[in-house]
Amino acid sequence: MFILADSCCDLSPELRERTGALTAPLTITISGKDYIDDGSIDIPAFIDAMKASSEPGRSACPSPDQYEQLINAQEGDCFIVTLSSNLSGSYNAAALGAQLAQETKPGRRIHIVDSESASAGETFLALMIRDLIDAGRSFEEIVELVTEKMRTMNTIFVLDSLDNLVKNGRVSKAVATVAGLLSIRLVMSDDGHGRIKQLGKARGIKAALSSMVDVCRKHTEGSEPGSRRLVLSYCNCPERAALVRDMIRAKCPAIGEIIMTPTSGLSSMYAYDGGVVIAY
């Protein structure tokens, strides 16, 4: 069994080796220039290009043919992790690619995980699948356990700037203007179905990050100390990520392993400079 994920799954070189995951790259276009999200993007330069552009960045999901080729390049059953089908066509492209691959090898089992999340949420699920494969769980057991986890998984994020979400129509310009004038930072989350919702707001980035950690503490209360894993993705801000990690360790006793990873190209397009995403 092997794992295939689209490139919104944040995988550092170490996590790529740990999961053994293949990546189906999305293509991002900024001011007419295409960036293939295959791990080769210079993220600071990419962010500078976004800041300089008056137009929103655009992304194109991998084609069904790309998914088919990646599936057929490996032997065995396959788990595919995609970003939320409410945010991208990646899930639908993966479903078509899986159909094509199964026509070539009818006996192969392929399960597509609509993460109903993105970024750190996808990374969390890829790591979970790898652990279950390594533990010798059957294909059916893995499908059941991952599906069950998705009902309770939380993805929360704080952005230092709403500019790119405004450009992409995710947040209104009026909200962003007021937030900027008052130094308001929004604490946001998935709504349980892969759409974005606001959880709260705070004045200043440190207060917003502290609020995010408080939400994590409330969500994980009642779990055994050190029993929960958390993935922390960060965009061009390793010091801020370390601050959040330390706050989680101090405030959230249920969180044991904290896995930190820089955002991929696509995650960086939405998290923007200084954004932090956690999933648990």
C-alpha positions, 0 to 999 in steps of 0.5 A: 500500500502507498500514499499519494497526496496533492501538493497542498499536503505540506511535506518537508523532505523529512516528512516526505521520506517518513510517509513515503508519499508521492505528490500530485503537484498543482500549478499556481499562476501569479501575474502570468507566471506558472509555478509547479508546486513540486517542492522546487518553489522558492517560497520567499520569492514566491511570496514577494511575487504575490505581494507585487501582483494586483491580481489574485493567484490562481491554481489548477489541480492535477489532471486525471491523467496525472493521477492515473500515471502516478497511481500506475507508477506504483504497485499495490493498493493506494490511498489518495489524500486531497484538499477539500472538494469544497475548495478545489477540483483535486478530489474530482480529478483524483476520482477520475484518475483512479477510475482510469487506473482501475481500468488498467489494473481492475483488482487494485483498491484505491481509496480517495480521502477528501480531507475536508481540510488543507495544509496541515490537515492533509499532512495529519491524515497522510501521517496517520495512514502511514502509521496504520500501514506500518502497523499492519492494518488492513486496507478496510481498517485503514479506510474506517479509522481515517474516516472516523478521525475526519469526523473529529479532526480540527484545522485552525489557522491564523493569518498575519495578513488578509490581503491574499484572501481578499484578492481571491474573494475569500474575505471581503475588502471591508472586513480586511480594511477594518481588521488592518486599521485595528490590527485585528487578526482573525482565528479561522477554522474549517467548518467540518465540511472543508469550508472556511469559518471564523472562530474569533478575533484578537488584536495583534498576531500574538493574541490571535495565536494565543487564542488559537492555542486556547481553542486547541486546549478546549478541543483536546481536554479530556484526552490522556496527557501526551496522547494526541498528535498535532501538525503545525504548518507555517509560512515563512515564519519559523520563529513564530512557529516555534512560539506557537509550538511552545505555547501548545506545550505549555497549555495543551497537555493532551498534545504529545508529538508536535510535527512542524513543517513549512507550507507548500506553494499552494498552502503558502498562496492562502496562508500568505507571509506569516500564516500558521496552521495547526491540525489535530 
